[in-house]
Amino acid sequence: MASTFTALKRSLFPSCHLLYHPETVLRSLAHDSSGEEPGFKDPRTGTWDLRPHASRIQTVDASTLKTWQQATSSETWQNTQMVYTVNSAAARTLTSLTSQDRISNLEMSFSRGWYENTDFEAGLFSKDWGPSSWRQAILQGSHISINTPLFKQPNATMKNKDDWTIGDIEAINSAAHPITLYKPSNDQVAYDSQYTHWGDRSARDFYRLAWRNMAAPTGERTLIPTIIPPGTAHVMTVSAAGGVAANRLCEVLAASSSIISDFRTRTSGRSHIDFKDLILAPALPNNHPLTPRAVLRVLRLNCLTDAYADLWDECWDESFVSDSPILERYDERPIGPKWTADTPLRRAEDRRNAQAEIDVMVAMMLGVPIEDLCTIYRTQFAVLYDYDHGRGQGAHVYDANGRQLPTPVRQAWEKRQRPTSNEDMPLSERTHTHPWLWRLLRLRPPLPHPRPRIRLPPHPHRPHNESNSITTLLRHTQQKVTDQMTLRFSH
């Protein structure tokens, strides 16, 4: 990769970022602006995007430098840190986001958690693989994902940092607890007193926004936040913030979990996301009619167990009852003011669709046009785009009931050239035993969804096509939300 700059005037120069071949610059200078804007990878070939386009050449002047200053909180615009926007849609969106209120205005408190080496050596916690109550849990980065507090669990073997298993959210029971590698020391007083305190209370007394500290600026996603419940601790591969009202916490998560905030984060190119980086993200506008709808989706994605019952109760709004899904749901269940096992969205495609709805609602609240949102998704998130289109190691392929195909099943399906009839794929290849589910069955019987073996339903698998692509779903969501808002305000 390279960044190319040619100074023409003191505060006016063309800029072209994230290139893979110098010829792209020359051809972009002569381009007529026609066609779609390029990004990191060519979506048609999956290779590095070498296509020229006039939108690659961005003119940087004092106004642009001031936008960069606001995006990075540099001291002055004359010495601002650079920001990496690959096309004009990205530059427009960044300019729009820097004009919004920021999370920093909410005056949240920050917790770094335990130092994984220093505090371990001091005897504040020890290595002891196994299930933990939330009060004793010490989370690591791999435990969490976007709006998912129980994403992975470490395997007992712990051969290396990648020796984790993705959990089966459909099988999680109401009282489920995480499996952790670390446990508190026997000196509970020291453990409690030396953890971060906000005023005279431990940060562990609160529901908190938690995010992975390690960032992958060109990975599937960069900013990866969720909500963790009271009692929980974490090491420094996770950062946390809180100390605000429950509704406000969910609003912050709606904003920060959106693809728009992720885009703003990855333009910095940083490999760590500290508190000072998080609070640069845009905050949702006050009293916007879409805010409760985004909060509802955040709650249904995060409130997986009864550890979140108080959060659900505190955030309950009567408008939730009439807030129908915008995109398809395969396992939609009734909700009420009290948390139950039916409250969370468990089916994989239901969760994907709810996140897409959040992405669109946040973009609309922040004034980002839908076409710019789709362009940013396509051009800035190459790995995610590939996964959503059924390509790559983590491909998102769903069966006819909205369940994501386990990797061995998907690989067998790919090997057979993606058949569309179950008759063309034997049952043995459509059956998968989830190792984490067996562990849960052994540790915490019985489960409300006892599925020791995952069998794909007797319906054709659904390969990707343009009608169910994410860009199509984003546009459909935006149009439906717009229609609903127009109808609401016309009465």
C-alpha positions in Angstrom: 0.0 0.0 0.0 1.1 3.6 -0.5 -0.1 7.1 -0.1 0.8 9.6 -2.8 0.9 13.3 -2.4 1.9 16.0 -4.9 2.0 19.5 -3.4 0.6 22.2 -5.8 0.0 25.0 -3.3 0.6 25.5 0.4 -2.9 24.3 1.3 -4.1 22.7 -1.9 -2.9 19.4 -3.2 -4.4 16.2 -4.7 -4.4 13.2 -2.5 -4.8 9.5 -3.4 -4.8 6.8 -0.7 -4.5 3.0 -0.3 -3.2 2.2 -3.8 -1.8 -1.1 -5.0 -0.2 0.1 -8.3 1.1 3.5 -9.4 -0.7 3.2 -12.8 -4.0 3.6 -10.9 -3.1 7.2 -10.1 -2.2 8.1 -13.7 -5.4 6.5 -15.1 -7.5 8.1 -12.3 -6.3 11.6 -13.2 -7.7 11.0 -16.7 -10.9 9.3 -15.7 -14.3 10.8 -16.6 -16.0 9.9 -13.2 -18.3 7.3 -14.8 -19.1 3.9 -13.1 -19.1 2.8 -9.5 -16.4 4.1 -7.1 -13.6 1.6 -6.3 -12.4 0.5 -2.9 -9.9 -1.9 -1.4 -11.0 -5.0 -3.4 -12.8 -5.4 -6.7 -16.1 -7.1 -5.7 -16.3 -8.9 -9.0 -12.9 -10.6 -8.7 -12.1 -10.5 -5.0 -8.6 -9.2 -5.9 -7.0 -5.9 -5.0 -9.0 -3.1 -6.7 -6.7 -1.5 -9.3 -9.6 0.2 -11.2 -9.0 3.9 -11.9 -11.7 6.5 -11.0 -11.8 10.2 -10.7 -13.2 9.9 -7.2 -9.9 8.4 -6.0 -8.2 11.8 -6.5 -9.3 14.1 -3.7 -8.4 17.7 -3.5 -7.1 18.6 0.0 -7.5 22.2 1.0 -7.8 24.0 4.3 -11.4 22.8 4.7 -10.3 19.2 4.2 -7.5 19.6 6.8 -10.0 21.0 9.3 -12.2 18.0 8.8 -9.2 15.8 9.4 -8.4 17.8 12.5 -12.0 17.2 13.8 -11.9 13.6 13.0 -8.6 13.0 14.8 -8.7 15.7 17.5 -5.4 17.1 16.4 -4.3 20.3 18.0 -4.4 22.4 14.8 -5.5 21.8 11.3 -2.0 22.8 10.0 -0.4 19.8 11.7 -3.4 17.4 11.7 -3.0 13.6 11.5 -3.9 12.3 8.0 -7.1 10.5 7.5 -7.5 7.7 4.8 -10.5 8.0 2.6 -10.4 6.0 -0.5 -13.1 7.7 -2.6 -15.4 10.7 -2.6 -18.3 8.9 -0.8 -15.9 8.2 2.1 -14.7 11.8 2.1 -18.3 13.2 2.1 -19.4 10.9 4.9 -16.4 11.8 7.1 -17.2 15.5 6.6 -20.8 14.8 7.6 -19.8 12.8 10.7 -17.4 15.5 12.0 -20.3 18.0 12.1 -22.3 15.7 14.5 -22.2 15.7 18.3 -19.7 13.2 19.7 -19.9 10.5 22.3 -17.3 12.6 24.3 -20.2 15.0 25.1 -21.8 12.3 27.2 -19.0 12.3 29.8 -18.8 8.6 30.1 -16.3 7.0 32.5 -13.6 4.6 31.3 -12.2 1.3 32.6 -9.0 -0.3 31.2 -9.6 -3.5 33.1 -6.8 -5.7 34.4 -3.3 -5.6 33.0 -3.1 -9.2 31.6 0.6 -9.6 32.6 1.3 -7.3 35.5 -2.0 -7.9 37.5 -1.7 -11.7 36.8 1.9 -11.7 38.2 0.6 -9.7 41.2 -1.8 -12.6 42.0 -5.0 -10.7 41.4 -6.2 -13.5 39.2 -5.0 -16.9 38.0 -5.4 -19.2 35.0 -8.2 -21.6 35.6 -10.2 -22.7 32.6 -13.9 -23.3 33.2 -17.3 -21.8 33.6 -17.6 -18.6 35.6 -20.5 -16.7 37.1 -20.8 -13.2 35.7 -19.5 -11.9 39.1 -16.3 -13.9 38.7 -15.9 -13.7 34.9 -12.8 -12.1 33.4 -13.4 -11.5 29.7 -10.9 -11.4 26.9 -11.3 -9.8 23.5 -12.4 -13.0 21.7 -15.3 -13.4 24.1 -17.2 -10.6 22.5 -18.3 -9.5 19.1 -20.6 -6.7 17.7 -23.7 -6.6 19.9 -22.8 -10.1 21.1 -21.5 -10.5 24.6 -21.3 -14.3 24.4 -19.6 -14.8 21.0 -16.7 -17.3 21.6 -15.5 -19.5 24.5 -11.9 -20.6 25.0 -11.3 -24.3 24.5 -9.8 -26.3 27.4 -6.8 -27.1 25.3 -5.8 -23.4 24.8 -3.1 -24.4 22.3 -2.8 -20.8 21.1 -4.6 -17.5 21.0 -6.9 -18.8 18.3 -8.1 -21.9 20.2 -11.6 -20.7 20.7 -15.1 -21.9 19.6 -17.9 -19.7 18.4 -21.0 -20.3 20.6 -24.4 -21.4 19.5 -26.7 -18.5 20.5 -29.8 -20.5 19.8 -28.8 -23.0 22.5 -27.9 -20.5 25.2 -30.2 -20.9 28.2 -31.4 -18.1 30.4 -28.9 -18.7 33.2 -25.9 -19.3 30.9 -22.5 -18.0 32.0 -19.3 -17.5 30.1 -16.4 -20.0 30.1 -13.2 -18.1 30.9 -9.5 -18.7 31.1 -8.9 -16.5 34.1 -10.5 -16.5 37.6 -10.2 -14.1 40.5 -7.7 -14.8 43.2 -8.8 -16.1 46.6 -8.3 -12.6 48.0 -11.7 -11.2 47.0 -11.2 -8.0 48.9 -8.0 -7.1 46.9 -9.7 -8.2 43.7 -12.7 -5.9 44.3 -10.8 -2.9 45.7 -8.1 -2.8 43.0 -10.4 -2.9 40.0 -11.3 0.4 38.4 -13.6 2.6 40.5 -15.8 5.4 39.3 -16.2 7.6 42.3 -16.9 5.4 45.3 -18.3 2.5 43.2 -16.6 -0.2 41.2 -16.9 -0.1 37.5 -18.1 -3.7 37.8 -21.3 -2.5 39.5 -22.6 -1.2 36.1 -23.7 -2.3 32.7 -20.9 -1.2 30.5 -20.1 -0.7 26.8 -17.2 -3.0 26.1 -15.2 -3.2 22.9 -12.1 -5.0 21.6 -9.0 -2.9 22.1 -7.1 -4.6 19.3 -8.3 -3.3 15.9 -8.0 -4.7 12.4 -8.3 -1.6 10.1 -8.7 -3.8 7.0 -10.5 -6.8 8.6 -14.1 -7.8 8.7 -14.9 -5.1 11.3 -12.7 -2.7 13.2 -14.8 -1.3 16.1 -16.4 -4.3 17.9 -18.6 -3.2 20.8 -21.2 -4.9 23.0 -22.7 -4.5 26.5 -21.4 -6.5 29.4 -23.4 -7.1 32.6 -22.6 -6.0 36.2 -20.0 -8.1 38.0 -17.9 -8.8 34.9 -14.3 -7.8 34.7 -12.0 -7.9 31.7 -8.3 -7.7 30.8 -6.8 -5.0 28.6 -7.7 -6.7 25.3 -11.1 -5.3 26.2 -11.9 -1.7 27.1 -15.1 -0.5 28.7 -17.0 2.7 29.4 -20.2 3.5 31.3 -21.6 5.4 34.2 -24.5 6.8 32.2 -28.2 5.9 32.2 -29.2 2.6 30.6 -31.0 4.1 27.7 -28.1 6.4 26.9 -25.7 3.4 27.1 -27.8 1.6 24.5 -27.9 4.7 22.3 -24.1 4.8 22.4 -23.9 1.2 21.5 -26.4 1.7 18.6 -24.2 4.4 17.2 -20.8 2.7 17.8 -21.9 -0.7 16.5 -23.0 0.8 13.2 -21.0 0.4 10.1 -20.8 4.2 9.8 -19.0 4.5 13.2 -16.8 1.6 12.2 -15.9 3.5 9.0 -15.0 6.6 11.0 -12.8 4.5 13.2 -10.9 2.7 10.5 -10.1 5.9 8.6 -7.6 6.6 11.4 -5.6 3.5 10.5 -5.0 2.8 14.2 -4.4 -0.8 15.4 -5.7 -0.1 19.0 -9.0 1.5 20.0 -8.6 3.4 23.2 -11.2 5.4 25.0 -10.0 8.6 23.4 -10.7 6.9 20.0 -14.2 5.7 20.9 -15.4 9.1 22.1 -14.7 10.6 18.7 -17.5 8.5 17.3 -20.7 10.4 16.5 -23.6 10.4 19.1 -27.2 9.9 18.0 -29.2 13.2 17.9 -31.4 13.9 20.9 -35.1 12.9 20.7 -34.9 11.5 17.2 -37.9 9.2 16.4 -35.6 6.5 15.2 -33.6 6.3 18.4 -36.1 4.0 20.3 -36.2 1.7 17.3 -32.4 1.4 17.2 -32.3 0.9 21.0 -34.8 -2.0 20.8 -32.6 -3.8 18.3 -29.5 -3.3 20.4 -31.4 -4.7 23.4 -32.6 -7.8 21.5 -29.1 -8.5 20.2 -27.3 -8.1 23.6 -29.8 -9.3 26.2 -29.1 -13.0 25.7 -29.4 -14.1 29.3 -31.1 -13.1 32.6 -28.0 -11.2 33.5 -29.5 -8.5 31.3 -33.0 -8.6 32.7 -32.5 -5.3 34.7 -31.2 -3.6 31.6 -34.2 -4.7 29.6 -36.6 -3.6 32.3 -35.0 -0.2 32.7 -34.9 0.5 28.9 -38.4 -0.8 28.2 -40.6 1.6 26.1 -44.2 0.9 25.2 -43.3 1.7 21.5 -41.4 -1.5 21.4 -44.6 -3.5 21.2 -45.6 -1.9 17.9 -42.1 -1.8 16.4 -42.3 -4.5 13.7 -39.2 -5.9 12.1 -38.3 -4.2 8.8 -36.4 -7.1 7.3 -37.4 -10.8 7.4 -37.3 -12.7 10.7 -37.3 -16.5 11.0 -37.9 -16.8 14.7 -39.6 -13.6 15.9 -41.2 -13.9 19.3 -43.5 -11.7 21.4 -41.8 -9.3 23.9 -43.0 -7.5 27.0 -41.7 -5.2 29.7 -40.1 -8.2 31.6 -37.2 -10.1 30.1 -37.8 -13.7 29.1 -36.0 -16.3 27.1 -38.0 -15.1 24.1 -36.6 -11.6 24.3 -33.3 -12.0 22.5 -33.0 -12.6 18.8 -31.2 -15.9 18.5 -31.4 -17.0 14.8 -28.3 -16.0 12.9 -30.0 -14.3 10.0 -32.4 -12.5 12.3 -29.5 -11.0 14.1 -27.8 -10.1 10.8 -30.9 -8.3 9.6 -31.4 -6.5 12.9 -27.8 -5.2 12.7 -28.5 -4.0 9.1 -31.5 -2.1 10.4 -29.3 -0.4 13.0 -26.8 0.5 10.3 -29.5 2.2 8.2 -31.2 3.9 11.1 -27.9 5.3 12.4 -27.0 6.5 8.9 -30.3 8.2 8.5 -30.1 9.9 11.9 -26.6 11.2 11.1 -27.5 12.4 7.6 -25.6 9.9 5.5 -27.4 9.2 2.2 -28.2 5.5 1.6 -26.1 5.4 -1.6 -23.1 6.6 0.3 -23.7 4.0 3.0 -23.8 1.3 0.4 -20.7 2.6 -1.3 -18.8 2.7 2.1 -19.9 -0.9 2.9 -18.8 -2.1 -0.6 -15.5 -0.2 -0.8 -14.3 0.1 2.8 -15.3 -3.3 4.2 -13.9 -5.7 1.6 -13.7 -8.7 3.9 -17.2 -8.2 5.3 -18.5 -7.7 1.7 -16.9 -11.0 0.7 -18.3 -12.9 3.7 -21.8 -11.4 3.1 -21.6 -12.6 -0.5 -20.7 -16.2 0.5 -17.0 -15.9 -0.1 -14.0 -16.5 2.1 -13.3 -18.5 5.3 -16.0 -16.8 7.3 -18.7 -16.7 4.6 -22.2 -15.8 5.8 -24.4 -18.5 4.2 -27.8 -19.2 5.7 -30.1 -22.1 5.3 -33.8 -21.9 4.6 -34.7 -21.3 8.2 -32.2 -18.5 8.8 -29.4 -20.5 10.4 -25.8 -20.0 9.4 -24.2 -23.0 7.9 -21.4 -24.4 10.1 -18.1 -24.4 8.4 -17.9 -28.1 7.7 -21.4 -28.1 6.2 -20.7 -25.0 4.1 -17.4 -26.6 2.8 -19.3 -29.8 1.8 -21.9 -27.6 0.1 -19.3 -25.7 -1.8 -17.5 -28.9 -2.8 -20.8 -30.1 -4.3 -21.1 -26.9 -6.3 -23.7 -25.3 -4.0 -26.7 -27.6 -4.7 -30.2 -26.1 -4.2 -31.9 -29.4 -3.2 -31.3 -31.5 -0.2 -31.6 -34.6 -2.4 -28.3 -33.5 -3.9 -26.5 -33.5 -0.5 -26.7 -36.5 1.9 -28.0 -36.0 5.4 -24.6 -36.9 6.9 -23.1 -33.8 5.2 -25.9 -31.6 6.4 -25.5 -32.6 10.0 -23.1 -31.0 12.4 -22.3 -31.5 16.1 -21.4 -28.2 17.8 -18.5 -28.8 20.3 -19.5 -25.9 22.5 -23.1 -27.1 22.7 -21.9 -30.5 24.0 -19.9 -28.7 26.7 -22.9 -26.6 27.8 -25.0 -29.8 27.9 -22.5 -31.3 30.2 -22.1 -28.3 32.4 -25.6 -26.8 32.6 -28.4 -29.2 31.8 -31.1 -28.9 30.7 -31.1 -26.3 27.9 -34.3 -24.6 26.7 -33.3 -25.4 23.1 -31.8 -28.9 23.4 -30.2 -29.4 20.0 -27.1 -31.6 20.6 -27.0 -32.1 16.9 -27.6 -29.3 14.4 -29.6 -30.6 11.4 -30.2 -28.3 8.5 -33.9 -28.2 7.7 -35.4 -30.1 4.8 -35.3 -27.1 2.5 -32.9 -25.9 -0.1 -29.9 -23.9 1.0 -30.2 -20.3 -0.2 -27.1 -19.2 -2.1 -26.3 -15.6 -2.4 -28.1 -13.6 -5.1 -28.7 -10.0 -5.8 -32.2 -10.0 -4.2 -30.7 -10.9 -0.7 -27.4 -9.0 -0.9 -26.7 -6.6 2.0 -26.7 -3.6 -0.3 -30.2 -4.5 -1.4 -31.3 -5.0 2.2 -29.8 -1.7 3.2 -31.7 0.1 0.4 -34.9 -1.7 1.2 -34.6 -0.9 4.9 -34.0 2.8 4.2 -37.0 3.0 1.9 -39.3 1.2 4.4 -38.2 3.4 7.3 -38.7 6.5 5.3 -42.2 5.4 4.3 -43.0 4.6 8.0 -41.8 8.0 9.2 -43.7 9.8 6.4 -46.9 8.0 7.4 -46.3 8.7 11.1 -45.8 12.5 10.6 -48.7 12.8 8.1 -51.2 11.9 10.8 
